[in-house]
Amino acid sequence: SPATAAFLASPRLAVAPRAAVLGATAQPPRRLSCSAAVGAEARDLEVAPMDWAARSVGELEQATDLDTFCMMALSPLDGRYFRFIKDLMPFFSEFGLIRYRVLVEVKWLLKLSQIPEVKEVPPFSKDAQLFLDAIVQDFSINDAKEVKQIEKITNHDVKAVEYYLKQKCSSNPEVAKVLEFFHFGCTSEDINNLSHALALKEGVNTVMFPVMIDVCSAICSLATENAHVPLLSKTHGQPASPTTLGKEMANFAARLSDIGKSFSEVKILGKFAGAVGNYNADVVAYPEIDWPKMTEEFVRSLGLEFNPYVTQIEPHDYISKLFNLFVQFNIVLTDFDKDMWTYISAGYFKQIAKAGEVGSSTMPHKINPINFENSEGNLSVSNGLLCTLSMKLPISRLQRDLTDSTVLRNLGVGLGHSLLAYKATMQGIKKLEVNKVRLDEDLEQTWEVLAEPIQTVMRRYGIPEPYEKLKEMTRGQAVTKDSIRKFIEGLDLPEDAQSSLLKLTPHSYTGEAENLAANIWNVVDLKSGFKIK
């Protein structure tokens, strides 16, 4: 329209040329894979791999002022910890949100061209389709800057994307005829909810889950490698029946894997039903079209599930479900971090020193368990954010208020602290070395733990008051190997039962712990879990 043309010609929209983007071609892109479909159309256009994500990180890394930015970043994720969480940035940054909006707008225009009743948007030629597809696949940080320049005038982020696309497509004769069908029948939230949904699906599948699988796999390896290593248990902080180091690791692996299986049950939902969820404007413009069916086809073409019952917004219940699973995973991993910290403190693990590292500014000998401590701290921050998002997002006044808009911009922050924690845990595990000498020392000093099997065998063979007799002998008393043997020899037991008890030691009294630890890979399933379909 003349008004739009005048707006797009405004000198205030001048931006740096594409070639001015620092490092845009400085390094080859790393190919990322993702299970989420992002708009494979019925015309069978080939969808390129997600090189865009790696390419955008590469552009950022090559920026000459990156060190200055990191130094002044308000969030430690963007500053101090940039190198650990940078792979998440393409999905949850401002750039990522703008790119997903562009994707949804372009795919919607392509969908309209496939609807026979929308005669005003005839089917596009192959060249036009490829032109539109390239806008999405080649979208760069420089393109996002162009959108932000337009937003300075509109003060509306989604409208800025619409104007950017009109400007971008005005050079294509075929697409230029239907520019007004960008954003046709849409409210901003139609675009936004699908953008956030795609970011969550792709970001979690591509970045989060692989690291979570690595954590589970590393803990499984600790379990199997140390399945036979006896460990003195502690209940209430006091010596208890021995276990094995591997079995205690297996407990965590099984718990984390079980949570991982639940992720596949989460459905990432999208809506595309207009200003209040009823297709009001669509029905007036094209009453002959089955809009619920048409928009369901569109949402599913993006690799998302369709939510037909909505207001202006998709109610975000699925985000709550997803984040609650991350919270649960993080709680279990916090438990693991605390136990590893305690085992290190007890001397059961040594930490491999890294050349050049400093443990304390005043105590040169220190090798602190900083990775497990950093993980624990970031898991706490992450769960605080994820719980807030989970509780707030499903609540919106009447047909919509704007409180979810600013909150949704923190999706990547909550996940970023989780990612940072997972990588810290992995680093901590890599530094571990089992100290069998220290483990044996504790076991050798706690022969009283054999009171449990002795009194249990006494019960079997009818010896009166077995518990009371062992309690009198062991509770608060110094118990040694000799005193235990003397007690057993004084029992009226069958010879084979007595012989079996005399052979028992704190090191061998581990029950089925070794077998349970050795079989952990039969329980843990890292293939069917940790994925969103």
Disulfide bonds with the S-S distance in Angstrom:
none
